[in-house]
Amino acid sequence: MSEHTHNPKAEAALYLKTLIALLILTGITVGASYIHFGSGAANVVVALTIATIKATLVALIFMHLLHDKPVNGLIAAAGFVFLGLFLMFTLIDFDSRQDYQPRNMPAVVAPPTSTAPAPAAEHK
């Protein structure tokens, strides 16, 4: 358990600052979704970076890792590192593939177009 002193006003101010920071970061996330950063992977990297910052704030403040034993923070950080590694390997694998069409799937073709002339409009 954490051993910091309990000050309700300071705690409320910290939560308010965290709320404001999370709202600003959410606004940045929404704004970044409208910006094209080059390749599709760059957009994902920007979004994941902002999400990591928000998750770190939540873990430090709301999960009380800021004032807890350092080993708990180390465990949480290791979880983020492994998540980042798994996502990185997934993105590398996805980016290295070409447009792959499996052999057993039929190719998508356009429907045949008719070469017959269109019917003439009737005149009254």
C-alpha positions as CSV (number, residue, x, y, z in Angstrom):
1,M,0.0,0.0,0.0
2,S,1.2,3.5,-0.6
3,E,2.6,5.5,2.3
4,H,1.9,9.1,1.2
5,T,0.0,11.5,3.4
6,H,-3.7,12.0,2.6
7,N,-4.5,15.5,1.6
8,P,-8.0,15.7,-0.1
9,K,-7.5,19.2,-1.6
10,A,-4.1,18.3,-3.2
11,E,-5.6,15.0,-4.4
12,A,-8.6,16.7,-6.0
13,A,-6.3,19.2,-7.7
14,L,-4.1,16.4,-9.0
15,Y,-7.2,14.6,-10.4
16,L,-8.4,17.8,-12.0
17,K,-5.0,18.4,-13.6
18,T,-5.1,14.8,-14.9
19,L,-8.6,15.2,-16.2
20,I,-7.6,18.4,-18.1
21,A,-4.5,16.6,-19.5
22,L,-6.5,13.6,-20.6
23,L,-9.1,15.9,-22.3
24,I,-6.4,17.8,-24.1
25,L,-4.7,14.6,-25.3
26,T,-8.1,13.3,-26.4
27,G,-8.5,16.5,-28.5
28,I,-5.1,16.0,-29.9
29,T,-6.0,12.4,-30.8
30,V,-9.2,13.6,-32.6
31,G,-7.2,16.3,-34.4
32,A,-4.5,13.9,-35.5
33,S,-7.1,11.6,-37.0
34,Y,-7.8,14.2,-39.6
35,I,-4.1,14.7,-40.5
36,H,-2.4,12.4,-43.0
37,F,1.1,11.6,-41.8
38,G,2.3,9.9,-44.9
39,S,2.0,6.1,-44.8
40,G,-0.7,4.3,-42.9
41,A,1.8,3.1,-40.4
42,A,2.7,6.7,-39.5
43,N,-0.9,7.4,-38.5
44,V,-0.9,4.3,-36.3
45,V,2.4,5.3,-34.6
46,V,1.1,8.8,-33.8
47,A,-2.2,7.4,-32.4
48,L,-0.4,4.8,-30.3
49,T,2.1,7.3,-29.0
50,I,-0.7,9.5,-27.8
51,A,-2.6,6.5,-26.3
52,T,0.5,5.4,-24.5
53,I,0.9,8.8,-22.9
54,K,-2.8,8.8,-21.8
55,A,-2.4,5.2,-20.4
56,T,0.7,6.2,-18.5
57,L,-1.1,9.1,-16.9
58,V,-4.0,6.9,-15.9
59,A,-1.7,4.2,-14.5
60,L,0.4,6.8,-12.5
61,I,-2.5,8.8,-11.1
62,F,-5.6,6.6,-10.9
63,M,-3.8,3.3,-10.3
64,H,-1.6,5.1,-7.7
65,L,1.6,3.9,-9.2
66,L,3.2,7.3,-8.7
67,H,3.3,6.8,-4.9
68,D,3.4,3.0,-4.8
69,K,6.3,0.6,-4.5
70,P,8.7,0.9,-7.5
71,V,8.4,-2.8,-8.3
72,N,4.7,-2.3,-9.2
73,G,5.7,0.5,-11.6
74,L,8.3,-1.8,-13.1
75,I,5.7,-4.5,-13.7
76,A,3.3,-2.0,-15.3
77,A,6.2,-0.6,-17.5
78,A,7.1,-4.1,-18.5
79,G,3.5,-4.7,-19.6
80,F,3.7,-1.6,-21.8
81,V,7.0,-2.7,-23.3
82,F,5.7,-6.1,-24.2
83,L,2.6,-4.6,-25.7
84,G,4.7,-2.3,-27.8
85,L,6.9,-5.2,-28.9
86,F,3.9,-7.3,-29.9
87,L,2.4,-4.4,-31.8
88,M,5.7,-3.6,-33.5
89,F,6.1,-7.2,-34.7
90,T,2.5,-7.2,-36.0
91,L,3.0,-4.0,-37.9
92,I,6.3,-5.2,-39.4
93,D,4.7,-8.4,-40.5
94,F,1.7,-6.6,-41.9
95,D,3.8,-4.0,-43.7
96,S,6.0,-6.7,-45.3
97,R,3.1,-8.4,-47.2
98,Q,2.0,-7.6,-50.7
99,D,-1.6,-7.8,-51.8
100,Y,-2.0,-11.5,-51.3
101,Q,-4.7,-13.5,-53.1
102,P,-5.0,-17.1,-51.7
103,R,-5.1,-19.8,-54.4
104,N,-8.4,-21.3,-53.2
105,M,-10.3,-18.0,-53.4
106,P,-11.8,-16.8,-56.6
107,A,-10.4,-13.6,-58.0
108,V,-12.8,-10.6,-57.8
109,V,-13.7,-9.6,-61.3
110,A,-16.1,-7.0,-62.6
111,P,-19.4,-8.2,-63.9
112,P,-19.6,-8.7,-67.6
113,T,-20.9,-5.7,-69.5
114,S,-23.4,-6.1,-72.3
115,T,-22.3,-5.1,-75.8
116,A,-25.9,-4.9,-77.0
117,P,-27.0,-1.3,-77.9
118,A,-29.2,0.4,-75.5
119,P,-32.9,0.4,-76.5
120,A,-34.1,3.5,-78.3
121,A,-36.4,5.8,-76.5
122,E,-40.0,5.5,-77.7
123,H,-41.5,8.6,-79.2
124,K,-45.3,9.3,-79.0
